[in-house]
Amino acid sequence: MSQPRTFNAAALTFAVAIVGFALDQYTKYLVAKHLFFDGRCEPLCGHKDLVPGWLQIAPIPNYHGAFGMFGSNTILLIVMAMIVLVVFWLSFKESAARSRLVCVAFGMIVGGAIGNIVDRFHYGYVVDFVDFYRFPQLWRFTFNVADSCITVGVILLLLSSLVTSRRRA
């Protein structure tokens, strides 16, 4: 009989976090380089339509927290992000030791959070650039790769929790 393969949860989480962080910072660099972005410009100082009437690449400084909430105090937002990371780690560290999916999810959350924290330290705001603007009167979604990593990571954690709870039932 063969033994089940083990994996290094910390290494997998770290690798995913590094990839998420690197993709986030690289895409922000590309947008800033090619669309003339700086924090002093009006929103949409340079933009590129990808799907006219629906989606554009438009660098916009985001001084607020998730979904425009939580004010614009840079230090408070950085501290909140760090607290959320610690809470997530404490909540899912046992699951991460047993599940590659949880490691990937947590790595995505960590990489995205660090990408946005770096922006806040460097600029005082987060660089958002993916702009869904079809229905701006309802909600204008402008985000970045870090936000996407965090969102997908949270969804994966929720799915993992649902699967685990169904297995126990």
Residue frames relative to the residue before (quaternion, step in Angstrom):
aa qw qx qy qz dx dy dz
M 1.0000 0.0000 0.0000 0.0000 0.00 0.00 0.00
S 0.3364 -0.7424 0.5428 0.2025 3.50 -0.96 0.80
Q 0.4771 -0.6586 0.5095 0.2813 3.50 -1.15 0.69
P 0.5295 -0.6065 0.4646 0.3687 3.61 -1.06 0.61
R 0.4910 -0.6597 0.4817 0.3029 3.55 -1.03 0.78
T 0.2539 -0.7444 0.5977 0.1555 3.52 -0.99 0.82
F 0.1741 -0.7675 0.6056 0.1176 3.52 -1.26 0.30
N 0.4629 -0.6556 0.5222 0.2886 3.52 -1.24 0.44
A 0.3260 -0.7901 0.4905 0.1696 3.57 -0.18 1.33
A 0.6642 0.5077 -0.3176 0.4475 3.59 0.90 -0.87
A 0.6623 0.5040 -0.3136 0.4572 3.60 0.94 -0.85
L 0.6550 0.5033 -0.3182 0.4652 3.59 0.96 -0.83
T 0.6481 0.5128 -0.3137 0.4675 3.59 0.92 -0.90
F 0.6639 0.5103 -0.2931 0.4614 3.57 0.92 -0.96
A 0.6608 0.5115 -0.3137 0.4509 3.60 0.90 -0.90
V 0.6626 0.4867 -0.3090 0.4782 3.60 0.92 -0.87
A 0.6360 0.5309 -0.3293 0.4530 3.60 0.98 -0.82
I 0.6537 0.5097 -0.3119 0.4643 3.60 0.93 -0.87
V 0.6552 0.5022 -0.3148 0.4684 3.60 0.93 -0.87
G 0.6613 0.5045 -0.3078 0.4619 3.62 0.89 -0.91
F 0.6566 0.5074 -0.2990 0.4711 3.57 0.94 -0.92
A 0.6779 0.4990 -0.2954 0.4518 3.59 0.86 -0.97
L 0.6500 0.5047 -0.3199 0.4695 3.61 0.93 -0.85
D 0.6416 0.5287 -0.3230 0.4523 3.57 0.96 -0.86
Q 0.7152 0.4524 -0.2688 0.4600 3.57 0.73 -1.03
Y 0.6438 0.5219 -0.3270 0.4542 3.59 1.02 -0.75
T 0.6675 0.4832 -0.3179 0.4689 3.61 0.89 -0.83
K 0.6334 0.5141 -0.3353 0.4714 3.61 1.02 -0.69
Y 0.6197 0.5330 -0.3323 0.4706 3.56 1.06 -0.74
L 0.6654 0.5063 -0.3018 0.4581 3.59 0.89 -0.93
V 0.6556 0.5032 -0.3134 0.4678 3.58 0.93 -0.88
A 0.6701 0.4954 -0.3058 0.4605 3.59 0.88 -0.91
K 0.6710 0.5120 -0.2953 0.4476 3.57 0.98 -0.84
H 0.7978 0.3491 -0.1588 0.4653 3.58 0.87 -0.92
L 0.7636 0.3460 -0.2075 0.5041 3.61 1.17 -0.29
F 0.5189 -0.7036 0.3979 0.2783 3.58 1.15 0.58
F 0.2881 0.7911 -0.4938 0.2177 3.57 0.99 0.79
D 0.2013 0.7011 -0.6829 0.0389 3.45 -1.27 0.64
G 0.6638 -0.5705 0.3281 0.3553 3.56 -1.15 0.56
R 0.6453 0.5430 -0.3300 0.4242 3.61 1.17 -0.33
C 0.5880 0.6130 -0.3795 0.3667 3.58 1.16 -0.37
E 0.5837 -0.5251 0.4688 0.4047 3.51 -1.29 0.23
P 0.5997 -0.5218 0.4180 0.4398 3.57 -1.10 0.40
L 0.8099 0.1990 -0.2197 0.5062 3.50 -1.09 0.86
C 0.1801 0.8054 -0.5414 0.1608 3.58 0.97 0.86
G 0.7443 -0.0252 -0.0224 0.6670 3.53 1.27 -0.34
H 0.1047 0.8095 -0.5744 0.0613 3.58 -0.88 0.75
K 0.2068 -0.7531 0.6155 0.1055 3.51 -1.32 0.44
D 0.3305 -0.7401 0.5529 0.1933 3.57 -0.63 1.13
L 0.1956 -0.7630 0.6070 0.1056 3.54 -0.95 0.95
V 0.7492 0.0171 0.0076 0.6620 3.55 1.05 -0.89
P 0.3508 -0.7789 0.4694 0.2233 3.61 -0.07 1.24
G 0.8028 0.2390 -0.2196 0.5002 3.53 -0.90 1.01
W 0.7669 0.3379 -0.1793 0.5152 3.59 1.25 -0.20
L 0.8416 0.0087 0.1004 0.5306 3.55 0.61 -1.18
Q 0.0847 0.7795 -0.6174 0.0637 3.52 -0.99 0.89
I 0.3941 -0.6245 0.6013 0.3051 3.51 -1.35 0.27
A 0.1593 0.7916 -0.5609 0.1827 3.56 -0.45 1.23
P 0.2856 -0.7866 0.5190 0.1741 3.61 -0.26 1.18
I 0.0420 0.7860 -0.6099 0.0913 3.52 -0.80 1.11
P 0.3700 -0.7166 0.5319 0.2582 3.63 -0.74 0.92
N 0.1564 -0.7805 0.6017 0.0655 3.57 -0.90 0.97
Y 0.1663 -0.8190 0.5466 0.0535 3.54 -0.37 1.26
H 0.6615 0.5193 -0.2850 0.4599 3.59 1.27 -0.25
G 0.6035 -0.5437 0.4402 0.3825 3.53 -1.37 0.04
A 0.8244 -0.2320 0.1780 0.4847 3.52 -1.32 -0.38
F 0.8586 0.0228 -0.0701 0.5073 3.54 -0.97 1.02
G 0.6717 -0.5283 0.2904 0.4306 3.58 1.09 0.72
M 0.5566 0.6144 -0.3865 0.4041 3.58 1.26 0.18
F 0.7621 0.4480 -0.2920 0.3650 3.52 -1.42 -0.07
G 0.6198 -0.5987 0.3486 0.3685 3.59 1.08 0.57
S 0.4797 -0.6822 0.4867 0.2600 3.52 -1.31 -0.20
N 0.3744 0.7158 -0.5005 0.3115 3.60 1.20 0.46
T 0.4079 -0.7587 0.4562 0.2233 3.57 -0.33 1.29
I 0.6815 0.4866 -0.2984 0.4581 3.60 0.78 -0.97
L 0.6490 0.5132 -0.3175 0.4633 3.60 0.92 -0.89
L 0.6674 0.5006 -0.3044 0.4597 3.61 0.92 -0.85
I 0.6366 0.5099 -0.3272 0.4771 3.60 1.03 -0.74
V 0.6616 0.4964 -0.3058 0.4716 3.59 0.91 -0.90
M 0.6419 0.5185 -0.3269 0.4607 3.60 0.96 -0.83
A 0.6428 0.5182 -0.3279 0.4591 3.59 0.95 -0.82
M 0.6628 0.4979 -0.3066 0.4678 3.58 0.95 -0.82
I 0.6357 0.5180 -0.3267 0.4700 3.59 1.00 -0.78
V 0.6441 0.5136 -0.3225 0.4661 3.59 0.94 -0.86
L 0.6354 0.5237 -0.3344 0.4584 3.61 0.96 -0.79
V 0.6581 0.4983 -0.3109 0.4711 3.59 0.93 -0.86
V 0.6520 0.5079 -0.3181 0.4644 3.60 0.92 -0.88
F 0.6444 0.5049 -0.3240 0.4742 3.60 0.93 -0.85
W 0.6578 0.5110 -0.3203 0.4513 3.60 0.88 -0.89
L 0.6730 0.4878 -0.3035 0.4659 3.59 0.85 -0.89
S 0.6753 0.5073 -0.2874 0.4517 3.57 1.04 -0.76
F 0.8223 0.2759 -0.0999 0.4876 3.59 0.97 -0.81
K 0.4131 0.7415 -0.4713 0.2395 3.64 1.18 0.02
E 0.6436 0.4994 -0.3368 0.4722 3.62 1.01 -0.66
S 0.6459 0.5070 -0.3160 0.4752 3.58 0.99 -0.77
A 0.6327 0.5445 -0.3336 0.4380 3.58 1.02 -0.79
A 0.6265 0.5481 -0.3401 0.4374 3.59 1.05 -0.69
R 0.7500 0.3815 -0.1977 0.5029 3.61 1.19 -0.53
S 0.7990 0.3084 -0.1168 0.5029 3.59 1.13 -0.50
R 0.4053 -0.7059 0.5319 0.2336 3.55 -0.77 1.06
L 0.6104 0.5630 -0.3498 0.4337 3.59 1.05 -0.75
V 0.6604 0.4863 -0.3104 0.4807 3.59 0.94 -0.83
C 0.6256 0.5304 -0.3389 0.4608 3.61 1.02 -0.71
V 0.6560 0.4970 -0.3057 0.4788 3.57 0.94 -0.90
A 0.6532 0.5181 -0.3121 0.4556 3.58 0.91 -0.93
F 0.6981 0.4560 -0.2839 0.4734 3.58 0.80 -0.96
G 0.6153 0.5427 -0.3452 0.4558 3.60 1.05 -0.68
M 0.6371 0.5166 -0.3230 0.4721 3.58 1.02 -0.80
I 0.6532 0.5099 -0.3141 0.4634 3.58 0.95 -0.88
V 0.6698 0.4984 -0.2980 0.4629 3.58 0.89 -0.93
G 0.6710 0.5028 -0.3044 0.4521 3.60 0.85 -0.94
G 0.6695 0.4940 -0.2937 0.4705 3.57 0.97 -0.85
A 0.6612 0.5067 -0.3110 0.4576 3.56 0.91 -0.91
I 0.6636 0.4896 -0.3124 0.4715 3.59 0.92 -0.85
G 0.6105 0.5505 -0.3532 0.4465 3.61 1.03 -0.71
N 0.6992 0.4462 -0.2703 0.4888 3.58 0.92 -0.87
I 0.6098 0.5373 -0.3525 0.4639 3.60 1.08 -0.66
V 0.6294 0.5276 -0.3317 0.4641 3.60 0.96 -0.84
D 0.6324 0.5228 -0.3316 0.4656 3.60 0.96 -0.83
R 0.6732 0.5009 -0.3070 0.4490 3.58 0.85 -0.94
F 0.6470 0.4958 -0.3222 0.4815 3.60 1.01 -0.75
H 0.7272 0.4662 -0.2453 0.4402 3.57 0.87 -0.98
Y 0.8227 0.2329 -0.0891 0.5108 3.60 0.81 -1.01
G 0.4446 -0.6533 0.4865 0.3727 3.59 1.10 -0.67
Y 0.7512 0.1879 -0.1390 0.6173 3.58 1.33 0.12
V 0.4553 -0.6391 0.5357 0.3120 3.56 -1.34 0.12
V 0.3712 -0.7112 0.5529 0.2251 3.57 -1.02 0.83
D 0.0462 -0.7698 0.6365 -0.0105 3.58 -0.58 1.22
F 0.0048 -0.8481 0.5291 -0.0258 3.59 -0.97 0.73
V 0.6198 0.4813 -0.3716 0.4961 3.64 1.12 -0.27
D 0.0361 -0.8480 0.5256 -0.0577 3.57 -0.37 1.26
F 0.1108 -0.7411 0.6614 0.0340 3.57 -0.59 1.25
Y 0.0414 0.8538 -0.5123 0.0833 3.57 -0.37 1.17
R 0.2883 0.7983 -0.4968 0.1811 3.62 1.16 0.34
F 0.8033 0.1471 -0.0566 0.5743 3.58 0.91 -0.87
P 0.0308 -0.8622 0.5047 0.0307 3.63 0.65 1.05
Q 0.5946 0.5671 -0.3795 0.4253 3.61 1.15 -0.44
L 0.6767 0.4513 -0.2954 0.5011 3.62 1.17 -0.46
W 0.7325 -0.2689 0.2364 0.5790 3.56 0.74 -1.07
R 0.1783 -0.7640 0.6110 0.1055 3.54 -0.88 0.90
F 0.1965 -0.8011 0.5598 0.0789 3.55 -0.47 1.23
T 0.1261 0.7481 -0.6435 0.1021 3.56 -0.63 1.12
F 0.1236 0.8030 -0.5613 0.1575 3.55 -0.64 1.12
N 0.3407 -0.7175 0.5663 0.2199 3.55 -1.33 -0.15
V 0.7298 -0.4051 0.2981 0.4630 3.58 -1.27 -0.06
A 0.6197 0.5442 -0.3507 0.4437 3.61 0.99 -0.75
D 0.6485 0.5088 -0.3141 0.4711 3.58 0.93 -0.87
S 0.6419 0.5208 -0.3167 0.4651 3.57 1.02 -0.82
C 0.6388 0.5213 -0.3239 0.4641 3.59 0.95 -0.84
I 0.6591 0.5037 -0.3095 0.4649 3.58 0.90 -0.92
T 0.6784 0.4975 -0.2972 0.4515 3.59 0.83 -0.95
V 0.6756 0.4701 -0.2985 0.4832 3.60 0.85 -0.91
G 0.6326 0.5395 -0.3302 0.4468 3.60 0.99 -0.77
V 0.6589 0.4908 -0.3073 0.4802 3.59 0.93 -0.85
I 0.6386 0.5164 -0.3297 0.4656 3.60 0.96 -0.82
L 0.6555 0.5045 -0.3134 0.4665 3.60 0.95 -0.83
L 0.6347 0.5136 -0.3350 0.4703 3.61 1.01 -0.74
L 0.6491 0.5085 -0.3191 0.4671 3.58 0.95 -0.83
L 0.6528 0.5036 -0.3117 0.4724 3.60 0.93 -0.86
S 0.6431 0.5191 -0.3168 0.4654 3.56 0.97 -0.84
S 0.6478 0.5124 -0.3105 0.4706 3.58 1.00 -0.83
L 0.6486 0.5154 -0.3171 0.4617 3.59 0.99 -0.80
V 0.6557 0.5010 -0.3100 0.4721 3.57 0.94 -0.90
T 0.6593 0.5096 -0.3075 0.4594 3.59 0.93 -0.87
S 0.6798 0.4826 -0.3008 0.4632 3.60 0.89 -0.86
R 0.6353 0.5132 -0.3334 0.4711 3.62 1.09 -0.61
R 0.6264 0.5348 -0.3370 0.4562 3.58 1.06 -0.69
R 0.6642 0.5095 -0.2943 0.4612 3.58 1.07 -0.75
A 0.6596 0.5395 -0.3100 0.4216 3.59 1.11 -0.69
